[in-house]
Amino acid sequence: MMETTLLSDFPIFAGMPPEVFEAIARDAVVRSHEAGSVLFEEGDMASELFGLLEGEVELSILFRDRVLKADVRHEEYVHKRFEIIETELVFDTIEPGEIFAWSALVAPHQLTSNARCTQASKVMALPAGSLADLFEQAPRSGSVFMQRLAGVIAQRLRHRTDKLVESWYEAFGEERL
């Protein structure tokens, strides 16, 4: 069981009744991760909502591009092959007091990014099923939480879109925007 005081550092839980704090803390697990640890990858199924207690976590997406490579060996002979080039785009940095892996609470429960610790980190893991059950019993708290979660999702989408537009601009220039 996690200390309920740790939850007060998360704006998403602000103002929740003490019994809701206690129920969330009862099911929460605190995990320590080394710098460089991958917490999850895009496409994984999500069953836990995470909150960062200490450290830093980067959210990223991975682009895979198929590039044609040609090797001219003689005037009459060209060897062609395709290579897959992977490029990681970091679109957000999670700091203490922020939540991530919101996909655990929203169907189809599939993660939409990669998460990697850039520093040694402590992460709170909240089972999505327990949160859903709790918010059925405390619908007012559940409603407030989901409204705040929608704000987090919208902010992440804005950051991701801004990074994608910036990357597109760097790659192709203004005339292709």
C-alpha positions in Angstrom: 0.0 0.0 0.0 1.2 3.4 -0.9 1.0 6.5 1.4 -2.0 8.6 0.6 0.1 11.8 1.0 1.9 10.9 -2.3 -1.4 11.2 -4.2 -1.8 14.8 -3.1 1.2 15.7 -5.4 -0.9 14.8 -8.5 -3.3 17.5 -9.7 -5.6 14.8 -11.2 -6.4 13.6 -7.7 -6.8 17.1 -6.1 -9.8 17.5 -3.9 -10.8 13.9 -3.9 -12.4 12.7 -0.6 -10.1 10.9 1.9 -11.9 7.5 1.3 -11.1 7.7 -2.4 -7.5 8.6 -1.7 -7.3 5.6 0.7 -8.8 3.2 -1.9 -6.5 4.4 -4.6 -3.4 4.1 -2.3 -4.5 0.6 -1.2 -4.2 -0.7 -4.8 -1.2 1.3 -5.9 2.3 -0.2 -6.3 5.5 1.9 -6.3 8.2 0.7 -8.6 11.8 1.9 -9.0 13.4 2.0 -12.5 16.9 2.7 -13.6 17.7 5.4 -16.2 17.2 4.0 -19.7 14.5 1.5 -18.5 11.7 1.1 -21.0 8.3 1.1 -19.2 6.2 0.2 -22.2 6.1 0.3 -26.0 3.6 1.6 -28.5 1.0 -1.0 -29.2 1.3 -2.8 -25.9 -1.9 -3.5 -24.0 -2.4 -1.2 -21.0 -3.7 -2.4 -17.7 -2.2 0.2 -15.4 -2.2 4.0 -15.1 1.2 5.4 -14.1 2.1 8.4 -12.1 5.6 9.7 -11.8 6.8 10.2 -8.2 10.5 10.9 -8.9 12.7 11.2 -12.0 11.8 11.8 -15.6 10.1 9.8 -18.3 10.1 10.6 -22.1 7.2 9.7 -24.3 8.0 9.0 -27.9 6.8 7.4 -31.1 8.9 5.4 -33.6 8.7 6.0 -37.3 9.7 3.2 -39.7 10.5 4.3 -43.2 11.2 1.9 -46.1 14.0 3.3 -48.2 15.2 1.9 -51.5 19.0 1.5 -51.7 20.7 0.9 -55.0 24.2 -0.4 -55.3 25.7 0.1 -58.8 28.3 -2.6 -59.4 28.7 -2.4 -63.1 27.0 -0.4 -65.8 24.7 -3.3 -66.5 24.1 -4.5 -63.0 22.3 -2.6 -60.2 21.6 -4.4 -56.9 18.5 -3.0 -55.2 17.2 -3.6 -51.7 14.9 -1.9 -49.2 16.1 -0.9 -45.8 13.9 0.0 -42.8 15.1 3.2 -41.1 13.7 3.8 -37.7 13.5 7.3 -36.2 12.4 8.1 -32.7 10.4 11.3 -32.0 10.2 12.4 -28.4 7.0 14.4 -28.0 6.7 14.9 -24.3 8.6 14.6 -21.0 6.7 13.5 -17.9 7.8 15.1 -14.6 6.8 14.2 -11.0 3.1 14.7 -10.3 2.1 13.8 -13.9 0.2 10.7 -15.0 0.8 8.6 -18.2 -0.4 5.4 -19.8 -3.9 6.8 -19.8 -4.8 4.1 -22.4 -5.3 1.8 -19.5 -8.6 3.6 -18.8 -9.7 4.2 -22.4 -10.8 1.5 -24.9 -9.2 -0.2 -26.8 -6.6 -0.1 -24.0 -3.6 0.0 -26.4 -0.7 2.2 -25.6 -0.1 5.0 -28.1 3.6 5.7 -27.4 6.8 4.4 -25.9 7.9 5.4 -22.4 11.5 5.4 -21.3 13.1 6.7 -18.0 15.7 9.3 -18.7 16.7 9.3 -15.0 16.4 6.8 -12.2 12.6 7.0 -11.5 9.9 6.0 -9.0 6.6 5.2 -10.7 3.2 4.6 -9.1 1.2 1.9 -10.9 -2.6 2.0 -10.5 -4.5 -1.0 -11.8 -7.1 0.3 -14.2 -9.7 -2.3 -13.1 -9.5 -1.1 -9.5 -9.8 2.5 -10.6 -12.9 1.7 -12.7 -14.5 -0.2 -9.8 -13.7 2.6 -7.4 -15.2 5.3 -9.7 -18.4 3.2 -10.1 -18.8 3.4 -6.4 -17.8 7.1 -6.2 -19.2 8.5 -9.5 -18.7 12.1 -8.6 -15.0 11.5 -8.0 -14.9 9.4 -11.2 -16.5 12.2 -13.2 -14.0 14.8 -12.0 -11.1 12.4 -12.6 -12.2 11.6 -16.2 -12.7 15.3 -17.0 -9.2 16.0 -15.8 -7.9 12.9 -17.7 -9.5 14.3 -20.9 -7.4 17.5 -20.3 -4.2 15.4 -20.0 -5.1 13.5 -23.2 -5.8 16.7 -25.1 -2.5 18.3 -23.9 -0.5 15.2 -25.0 -2.2 15.2 -28.4 -1.3 18.9 -28.8 2.3 18.2 -27.9 2.4 15.2 -30.3 0.9 17.2 -33.1 3.2 20.1 -32.6 6.3 17.8 -32.7 5.0 16.1 -35.8 4.4 19.4 -37.6 7.9 20.7 -36.5 9.5 17.5 -37.8 7.6 17.7 -41.0 8.7 21.3 -41.5 12.4 20.3 -40.8 12.2 17.5 -43.3 10.2 19.0 -46.1 10.2 22.8 -45.6 7.5 25.4 -45.6 6.1 24.7 -49.1 5.0 21.2 -48.1 3.0 22.3 -45.0 
